[in-house]
Amino acid sequence: MDEAALRRMVEVSVKLKTSFFEAEGARVLGAGRTMAAALRAGHKILAFGNGGSAADAQHFAAELVNRYVADRPALAAVALTTDSSILTSVGNDSEYKFVFSRQVEALGAAGDVALAISTSGNSENVLEGAAACRRRGVRTIGLLGRDGGKLRDAVDSALVVPHAETPRIQEVHAMIVHVLCEVIDDELFPRRT
């Protein structure tokens, strides 16, 4: 990669973020408020995805449990991507497509909110997780890419980054995660000025 290619890559990323938030900013803010309302009512946030999306799920849960920017009480959030014993036992004893749905069945309750992340929108285990959420009364927010795939219609609210390249989609997803954290903190712990 040379400097010109680097500049092109950054330009595509910046333009994609700008266009996404211009079109979907109100929906992202609404998703954050939905999560804040659930947490305020004593419910929890579940997050799941594969690969880089698993990392985004873990990042999001960590920001809520620990802190985002300011010190504040811990918030109830669980990344369903982190327990290797559960993931491998479900994958071994059943099918990998059930690694998230089994955890939703065990941990999800009506009033909770799940963040289902998939850059393709077609990850089978994320689809199964979203279906389990629906059965349990867990509201679902999809962090998706491309055209949203099958998950677009399987979640309650779909935030779709309309781009073909996974890295560029993930860059926008990372920003969405931070916006959600910001909204949650602002809603639950307003800063006094």
C-alpha positions as CSV (number, residue, x, y, z in Angstrom):
1,M,0.0,0.0,0.0
2,D,1.2,3.5,-0.8
3,E,0.1,6.8,0.6
4,A,-2.4,7.4,-2.2
5,A,-4.0,4.0,-1.5
6,L,-4.1,4.8,2.2
7,R,-5.8,8.2,1.5
8,R,-8.4,6.5,-0.7
9,M,-9.1,3.9,2.0
10,V,-9.6,6.6,4.7
11,E,-11.7,8.7,2.3
12,V,-14.1,5.7,1.6
13,S,-14.3,5.0,5.4
14,V,-15.1,8.6,6.3
15,K,-17.6,9.0,3.5
16,L,-19.4,5.8,4.5
17,K,-19.6,6.9,8.1
18,T,-20.9,10.3,7.1
19,S,-23.5,9.0,4.7
20,F,-24.6,6.3,7.2
21,F,-25.1,8.6,10.1
22,E,-26.8,11.2,7.9
23,A,-29.4,8.6,6.8
24,E,-29.6,6.5,10.0
25,G,-28.5,8.7,12.9
26,A,-32.0,9.1,14.3
27,R,-32.4,5.3,14.3
28,V,-29.1,4.8,16.0
29,L,-30.1,7.3,18.7
30,G,-33.4,5.4,19.1
31,A,-31.6,2.1,19.5
32,G,-29.4,3.6,22.2
33,R,-32.5,5.0,24.0
34,T,-34.2,1.6,23.8
35,M,-31.2,0.0,25.4
36,A,-31.1,2.7,28.1
37,A,-34.8,2.2,28.9
38,A,-34.2,-1.6,29.3
39,L,-31.3,-1.0,31.6
40,R,-33.2,1.6,33.6
41,A,-36.0,-1.0,34.1
42,G,-33.5,-3.6,35.5
43,H,-33.1,-5.6,32.3
44,K,-29.8,-6.5,30.5
45,I,-28.2,-6.2,27.1
46,L,-27.0,-9.3,25.3
47,A,-24.6,-9.0,22.3
48,F,-23.4,-11.6,19.8
49,G,-21.7,-12.1,16.4
50,N,-18.8,-13.9,14.8
51,G,-15.2,-13.0,14.2
52,G,-14.8,-9.2,14.1
53,S,-18.5,-8.9,15.1
54,A,-17.7,-11.1,18.1
55,A,-15.0,-8.6,19.0
56,D,-17.5,-5.7,18.6
57,A,-20.0,-7.6,20.9
58,Q,-17.3,-8.0,23.5
59,H,-16.2,-4.4,23.2
60,F,-19.8,-3.2,23.7
61,A,-20.4,-5.4,26.7
62,A,-17.1,-4.3,28.3
63,E,-17.9,-0.6,27.8
64,L,-21.2,-1.1,29.6
65,V,-20.0,-3.3,32.5
66,N,-16.9,-1.3,33.2
67,R,-17.1,2.2,31.8
68,Y,-17.4,4.1,28.6
69,V,-15.9,7.5,29.3
70,A,-16.9,8.6,32.8
71,D,-16.9,6.5,36.0
72,R,-20.5,5.3,36.7
73,P,-22.2,2.2,38.1
74,A,-21.8,-1.0,36.1
75,L,-24.5,-1.8,33.6
76,A,-25.8,-5.3,32.9
77,A,-24.4,-6.6,29.6
78,V,-23.2,-10.0,28.4
79,A,-21.3,-10.9,25.3
80,L,-22.5,-14.4,24.3
81,T,-19.2,-14.8,22.4
82,T,-16.8,-15.2,25.4
83,D,-17.5,-18.5,27.2
84,S,-15.4,-21.1,25.3
85,S,-16.9,-24.0,27.2
86,I,-20.4,-23.1,26.2
87,L,-19.5,-22.3,22.6
88,T,-17.5,-25.6,22.2
89,S,-20.0,-27.8,24.0
90,V,-23.0,-26.5,22.0
91,G,-20.9,-26.7,18.8
92,N,-19.8,-30.3,19.6
93,D,-23.0,-31.7,21.1
94,S,-25.5,-30.0,18.8
95,E,-24.7,-27.7,15.9
96,Y,-22.6,-24.5,15.8
97,K,-25.7,-22.6,14.6
98,F,-27.2,-22.9,18.1
99,V,-24.3,-21.4,20.0
100,F,-26.1,-18.1,20.6
101,S,-29.7,-19.3,20.7
102,R,-29.0,-21.7,23.6
103,Q,-27.5,-18.9,25.6
104,V,-30.5,-16.7,24.8
105,E,-32.7,-19.5,26.0
106,A,-30.7,-19.6,29.3
107,L,-30.1,-15.9,29.9
108,G,-32.6,-13.9,27.9
109,A,-35.8,-12.6,29.5
110,A,-38.6,-10.4,28.3
111,G,-37.6,-6.8,28.5
112,D,-33.9,-7.5,27.7
113,V,-32.4,-6.1,24.5
114,A,-30.0,-8.0,22.2
115,L,-27.5,-6.5,19.8
116,A,-27.1,-9.1,16.9
117,I,-24.1,-8.2,14.8
118,S,-23.4,-9.6,11.3
119,T,-21.6,-7.8,8.4
120,S,-23.4,-10.1,5.9
121,G,-26.7,-10.3,7.7
122,N,-26.8,-14.0,6.9
123,S,-24.8,-15.6,9.7
124,E,-26.8,-18.7,10.6
125,N,-26.0,-18.7,14.3
126,V,-26.9,-15.0,14.6
127,L,-30.2,-15.7,12.8
128,E,-30.9,-18.5,15.3
129,G,-30.0,-16.2,18.2
130,A,-32.4,-13.5,16.9
131,A,-35.2,-16.1,16.6
132,A,-34.6,-17.3,20.2
133,C,-34.8,-13.6,21.3
134,R,-38.1,-13.3,19.6
135,R,-39.4,-16.4,21.4
136,R,-38.2,-15.1,24.7
137,G,-39.5,-11.5,24.3
138,V,-36.0,-10.0,24.0
139,R,-36.0,-7.0,21.7
140,T,-33.4,-7.2,18.9
141,I,-31.3,-4.6,17.3
142,G,-29.3,-5.7,14.3
143,L,-26.0,-4.2,13.4
144,L,-25.7,-5.3,9.8
145,G,-24.0,-4.7,6.5
146,R,-24.4,-5.0,2.8
147,D,-28.2,-5.2,2.2
148,G,-29.0,-6.5,5.7
149,G,-29.4,-10.1,4.5
150,K,-31.9,-12.3,6.2
151,L,-31.4,-10.6,9.5
152,R,-32.9,-7.4,8.3
153,D,-36.3,-8.9,8.6
154,A,-35.5,-11.1,11.6
155,V,-34.7,-8.2,14.1
156,D,-36.9,-5.5,15.5
157,S,-34.7,-2.7,14.4
158,A,-32.0,-3.1,11.6
159,L,-29.1,-0.7,11.4
160,V,-27.6,-1.6,8.0
161,V,-24.3,-0.2,6.7
162,P,-24.8,-0.4,2.9
163,H,-21.3,-1.4,1.7
164,A,-19.8,-4.5,0.2
165,E,-16.4,-4.6,2.1
166,T,-16.4,-6.1,5.5
167,P,-13.6,-3.9,6.9
168,R,-15.4,-0.7,6.0
169,I,-18.7,-2.1,7.5
170,Q,-16.9,-3.0,10.7
171,E,-15.4,0.5,10.9
172,V,-18.9,2.0,10.9
173,H,-20.1,-0.7,13.4
174,A,-17.4,0.3,15.8
175,M,-18.6,3.9,15.6
176,I,-22.2,2.8,16.2
177,V,-21.1,0.9,19.3
178,H,-19.5,4.0,20.7
179,V,-22.6,6.1,19.8
180,L,-24.8,3.5,21.6
181,C,-22.6,3.7,24.7
182,E,-22.7,7.5,24.6
183,V,-26.5,7.6,24.4
184,I,-26.8,5.0,27.2
185,D,-24.5,7.0,29.5
186,D,-26.2,10.3,28.6
187,E,-29.7,8.8,29.3
188,L,-28.8,7.0,32.5
189,F,-26.1,9.3,34.0
190,P,-26.6,12.8,32.6
191,R,-23.5,14.9,33.1
192,R,-24.0,18.1,35.1
193,T,-22.5,21.2,33.4
